[in-house]
Amino acid sequence: MTTATTVKTEYEAIIGLETHCQLSTNTKIFSNSSTAFGADPNTNIDPVCMGLPGVLPVLNEKVLEYAVKTGLALNCQIARYSKFDRKQYFYPDLPKNYQISQYDLPIAEHGWLEIELVDSEGNPTRKRIGITRLHMEEDAGKLVHAGSDRLSGSSYSLVDYNRAGVPLVEIVSEPDLRSGLEAAEYAEELRRIVRYLGVSDGNMQEGSLRCDVNISVRPVGREEFGTKVEIKNMNSFSAIQRAIDYEIERQIAAIEAGDRIIQETRLWEEGAQRTSSMRVKEGSSDYRYFPEPDLAPIEVTDAELEQWRSELPELPAHKRHHYESELGLSAYDTRVLTEDRSIAEYFETAIASGANPKAAANWITQDIAAYLNKQKLSITEIGLTPTNLADIITRIETGKISNAQAKEKLPDLLTGISPEKAFAGQELITDPTVLEPIVDEVIAANPKELEKYRNGNTNLKGFFVGQVLKKTGKRADPKLTNELVEKKLNA
């Protein structure tokens, strides 16, 4: 008698992200109201963003510049001719009952960005994620539902129009992501890029970067996509990863149980660590787009495109490649160093001033990073200049000071005290004729420890080295001290 073996179906997730990124302009996209975060409700408003009769929008030229620069950084094709459209929908946070956006002629299309995942052994894996399009649009206001901790039980709503008219770019990825980890890394890399460019602060807690996830699952090997579900309400990169991982398992379990996945929008519940249904989508929404009659089409000239291209900084992915291949740094070091543009520039200035790249990376990613985290400071706010860091590293490598001395003086150095002042009179003793009498004196003063050492307790060598360092105020060269102590103890 033979028993049939059940083959378990393997599934894969198909994931794409729609990311709204608020641009760091001082004023709104079509009017001169402030975009400052945290103002009292309904104070940063004007007739244009409120859609009052008889007013006309005027495009903020910085918005176009920032959108084109972002498109270039994402390797997109920039449209020389594009236009704005009216997207019709009716909701209390949209004063005009339509949103000015871009539909069939976006400012940028067909790009990509590179993500890098590092495994537990520090090995990097790189993958390109396609960018379908990037377009400009205005933000809506903000509804605050009250009377319940859930939308369905709310008894009333309040609206704040400060955000109405704030400039956004929407960046739509290709469905090239396959896991929550990849999606979180994609969103993080996107934030790194807009921060490097200076076009957005990318702050998810303030809503400057908002990601909606489209996700479906299918058996491995099948070409056809499964039914797509959208997830909203994720305010951190870890939440994006956890929401996707949960939803993958939920959809697989439903399919295995014979249930049908429905096209819907779900919310991520941080407290319960699960997604829940918000609304069912029976079909694609009909927003009745038509060209915005109050705004002229946009034409990007050759001169503008080349000017904006020339102003792009070196981007984080390129820096990572450079640091790994040319400077010999680990994938971990390169990720920490390129996370923020100011840290990368600090590091590059230090090595340009003569610092050993690996030593500079160690100081920045370990001791200096720990100080920054503890004090909640950025690297631009410390007193230790990259040139002085290079000076410290050179002093260590040439034997003028020890690594221990530098770490001991680091709190003073971080406040801005110069290496010359910090290490005055602290040069290492590297002359054996000076150190030998001190070593002899330490050994003679500790006969019991000497006897234990010679009876087999060789760990006591560290005790004798420590006593020599103590006696010299840590000025004894550690390497030479170790050699002399071992020689004397074994004589």
Buried (B, 14 or more C-beta within 10 A) or exposed (E): EEEEEEEEEEBBBBBBBBBBBBBBBEBBBBBEBBBEBEBEBBEBBBEBBBBEEEBEBEBBEBBBBBBBBBBBBBBBEBBEEBBBBBBBEEEEBBBBEBBBBBBEBBBBBBBBBBBBBBEEEEEBEEBBBBBBBBBBBBBBBBBEBEEEEEEEEBEEEEBBBBBBBBBBBBBBBBBBBBBBBBBBBBBBBBBBBBBBBEBBBBEBEEBBBBBBBBBBBBEEEEEEEBBBBBBBBBBBBEBBBBBBBBBBEBBBEBBEEEEEBEBBBBBBBBEEEBBEEBEEEEEEEEBEBEEBEEBEEBEBEEEBBEEBEEEEBBBBBEBBBBBBEEBEBBBEBBBBBBBBBBBBBBBBBBBEBEBBBBBBBBBBBEBBBEBBEEEEEEBEEBEBBBBBBBBBBBBBBEEBBBBEBBEBBBEBBBEEBBBEEBBEEBBBBBEEEEBBEBBEEBBEEBEEBBEBBEEEEEEBBEBBBBBBBEBBEBBBBBEBBBBBBBEBBEE
